């Protein structure tokens, strides 16, 4: 097979090979009514930057009297455009959202309604803004509600399982938590805390998942020192200091008791 046909076969079986060899596309010079740009040329290589500005009575459709757009594989990062000086760019409103104009800017006298995020409320009940002479003279402010909560408190031996990071939680919010391994709570399986009037409700504490704890250290009959944890009604064998002997440690009525050392062949109920 000739080299020419071999190359064709490789591209047919591995189309990604052909795609990987295609260089990023250049950008054509933009159409900029009422403005000018530098450098002024017919085509721009991928990743090159274009600086542009606008004539009297106009301004770029992005912040600043000089704006920059970048060629990204045949398209500009934003289409260079000049708008009227009296038009407004989208405002910056912390802790709030609003309906964004698809054109990217707002005409003189356009009105927007600001919606505060959960946990925030409008200061002085002011919720709308009007574009005036290229600016927003009176933007609504979203301040934290006195009934909202800060991040939840740390709970010993517990972790929050449905929490995204946020600084403020709206009144009425709830979070789920679960206990670490070896710990549990009494009551309902689903464990929640609620934000009520600016404070989190108390959580059910996560306690060790056992009812008896027996430390062999003070007793000289045992083979070694160890803390044994038992559930109610549970019993466990533990070696004594004497070879082939063991004691039965039991948990009953939340109290741990131990038997005398019995030979391992002796039934545990006879110890």
Secondary structure, DSSP 8 states (H G I E B T S, - for coil): --HHHHHHHHHHH-HHHHHHT-----EE----TTEEEES--SEE-TT-EEEEEE-TTEEESSSSSSEEEEEETTEESS---EEETT-EE----TTEE----TTSEE-TT-EEE-EE-TTEEEGGG--EEEEETTEESS---EEE-TT-B-S----TTEEESS----S-B-TT-EEEEEE-TTEE-SS-SSEEEEEETTEE------EES-SEEEE-TT-TTBSS--EEEE-TT-EEEEEBSSTTEEEEEEEETTEEEE---EETTS-GGG-
